[in-house]
Amino acid sequence: MAELNGRPVGPDALLALGLTNYGHFTSMRVDDERVRGLDLHLARLARDCRTVFGAELDLDRVRHHVRHAAGDKAGSFVVRVTVFDPGIDIGHPSGADSPDILVTIRPAAAFPLAPLRAKTVRYERDVPTVKHLGLFGSLHARRSAQLNGFDDALFTSRDGLVGEGGTWNVGFLTGAGIVWPEADVLPGVTMALLQRLAEHTVAPVTVAEAQGAQAAFATNAAIGVRPLSCIDDARMADGDPRLTVLREAYRALPGDRL
């Protein structure tokens, strides 16, 4: 299902997405008509719209379009809000300053998800603090990981430090508690909520330190907290009870109504 500015969208209106892929988005999981971290998702859209288009986004309009698209849909599903300018000229992107709002809905995966097998891949996203539409590098890295027998890629920098996953943040459990990588990564909404819930530190993490952690987990709005079963050839304790505690604490968050 897809609606552009609250109306059914046809293929012509989506040409700009296919031909230029310039814009930004957020994806939020809806469970029983509630969204965890809704305020953070909206703040991200507003912040990224200023960066990408130099424009102020009407957040009341965003919520209206999301509610319209969701209708009376029950259960769990994922809503993606994509902000882009259909009139963008690839030769003059500086003129793209009138973004529209595309709302799409897809099914949500059932919890809990199977542990994730991650392969380290050297890659750093462009403008990493923005959740933008430039997914080629991330998907190419994911494809490479899958062709090598893994589920997804875990990005590392030129300095050999761990950053983030293909479309997720990563956290590590050590004897000292939860460690989030200090790196240029997307400030994930789910990561921010988990940081509110549990004591943690933020520090540089080398690949060797990541592989030597007692446990590791991937996190985003769609998957919540998902254990990693390995990083490259290093096995991780995906059954660590602290992962269950963290996952259940996150799932217990009441969320906000759309």
N, C-alpha and C positions, 0 to 999 in steps of 0.2 A: 504494500500500500504506500502511495506517495501523494503528497499534496504540496503545491507551491502557493504560498501566501493564502492558504486555506481552501484552495480549489484543486480538483484533480489535475495532474500535470501530464502533458503530452511530450513526445520525444523532442520536438523542436525546442521546447523551453530548456531542455537539458543539454543542448549541444555545447554550451559554454563549459559545462563540467567535463564533458568528454574531450573537448579540444584544447582547453587551457588548464583545467584542473586547479584553478586558483580560487581559494576560499578557505573556510575553516568550519569546524563542527564540534559537537559534543554528543556522546552517546550515553543515555541513562536508562537504567533498568527500572521498570515499573512493576511493583509487586502489590497486588490488591489496591490499586489506584494511588500508591504512594511511591515517592522517589527518595532514596537516601542521598543526602547532600544536594538537594535541588538548588539551594542558594549558591552553592559552589559551582554547579553547572551553569547557572545563569550568569554568575560573575565571570566565569571563563568566557562565555560567549561575548559579553560586553567588552572585556579586556582584549580578546583576540580581534574583535571587530575594529577596535581602534588601531591595532597594530597592522592588520591586513588591509583595511579599507579607509582608515582615518575617519570613521563614521561612528556615531552613537547609535547603538542598537536599542530599539524599543522592546524592553523585556516583557512588558505587559502584552504586547503583540505576539511575542514568542510564545508565551504561556497560552494565549488564546488559540493560536494555531495548533499547538500540541494537544490541548484539550479537545479541539475539534477533530483532529485526526484520530485521537484515541477513542473518542465517543464513549460508549458504554462498555468497551472491551474489558473483560474480566481476566483474572489470573495474572500471569507474568509475561512480560514482553519487553523488548528493547526499542526505545524511541531514539532515533538519531535526528538531530537538528543541524542541517547544513546551511551555512550562510555563504552566498555567492552572488555575483553580479552577472546576470545573463547578457548584459550589453558589453562585457569586457572586450577590448581590442588587444590581441596578443602583442601587437606592436607598440601599444601605448597603455600598459596596465595602470599607469598613474591616473588614468581617467576613470578607473573602476572605483566608484564611491557611492553607488546606490544598490546596496545588497538586498537580495530577496531571501525568503526563509523557506527552505525545503524541509518537510517533515516526512520521515519514512519510519515504518514499523516492521519489525521482524520478530520471530519467536525468540524466547529466552531459553537458554540451556537450563536443564534441571540440575539443582544442587544435590549432592556435591559432585564436582567434576573430577575425572580421573587425574592423577598426578601428571605433570608436564615434563617431558624430556627436552632439555635445552642444550643447544650447541652455541658456543661462543663464536661470534662473527665480528670482525672489526668494522664498525660502522657508526657514524655520528649523524643524527638527523639535522637537516637544515632548520634554522630557527627553532631549536628544540623546545623552547618554552611555549610555543603555539601549537595547538592541535589542528594542524592544517591538512589540506587535502593531498599534499605531496607524499603519497604512500609508496612510490615505486621502490625506493631504496629499502624500506622496511619489508615489503613483500618479496623483493628479490632475495633479501637475506633469509627470510622465512622459507622461501622455496629451496634455497641452497641447503638450509638445515634439514628440511624434510627429505630432500634427495639423498642426504647422508644418514637417514634413519632416525632423525629426531623429530620433535613436534614443532619446535619454534627456535628462533634465534635469540640469543642474549648478547646485546651489543657491548663491545669494548672499544675504548678510545685508543688513539695512537700511543698513549702513555701506558697502555695495558691495564687501564682501570675499567671496572664494570659500570655500566650506565643504566640501561633499561632494556626491556624486551621489545619484541616486534610491535605490539600494541598494548603493552602493560608495564607497570612498574615492578621492581623486584625488591624484596626485603630478605634479610638473613637473620636466623636465630643463632646466637652464640651463647657462651657461658655468661656473658655480661648482659644479655637481653637482645632486643631487636636492633638491628643496624640497617639503616637505609643508605644507599650509596650517595656520596657527595659528588655530584657530576651534573653536567648540563643535560637535564632530562625534562620531560613533560611533567609539570606539577599535577599529578593525577588527583582526581577528586576522591577516589577510594583510598589512596595513600594518605591524603590529608585527613580523612575521617579516622583511619586507623591510627594515625599519629595522635589524634585527640584521645583515642581510647586507651592507648598503652604507652608506657614509658619507652623511650627509644633514644638512640643516638644517630647522628648523621656524620659519616666519615668516609674518606676514600676507601674503596674496596678493590684489591687486586684480584685477578683471576684465581690465584692460588688461595687467597683468603676466602673467596666465594666458595671454592671447591672444598675448603676445609671447614666451612661452617657446619654446625650441627643440623641445620635444616634451612630450607629456602622456600620462598613462595612468590607467586606471581599475583598481581592484583589489578583489577580495573572494575568499572561499574557493572559490566556484564557477567564477570566470573566471580566477583567477590574475592575470596582468598583461595588460591589454588596451589597446592604443594608442588614443588619441583622434585622429581624422582632422581634426576641426575643433571650435572653440568659437565658436558663432554663425557669423559669416561669415569668421572667421579660420582659415585652413588651418594644420594642424599637421603636422610631419614624422613621420608614423606609421611610416616606415621607418628611423628613427634606430637605428643598430646598438646603442646602449646599451640600448634597449628589449629587444632580443633577448638581450643578456647578462643583464639583470635577470630576464627571464622564465625563461631556462634555469637561472639560479641558484636561483630559487624552485622550479622543477619538480624540481631535483636534490635538494631536501631529502628525507631518507628518510621522515619522518613516523613516527607511532607506531601500533602495532596497537590496534584497538578493544578 
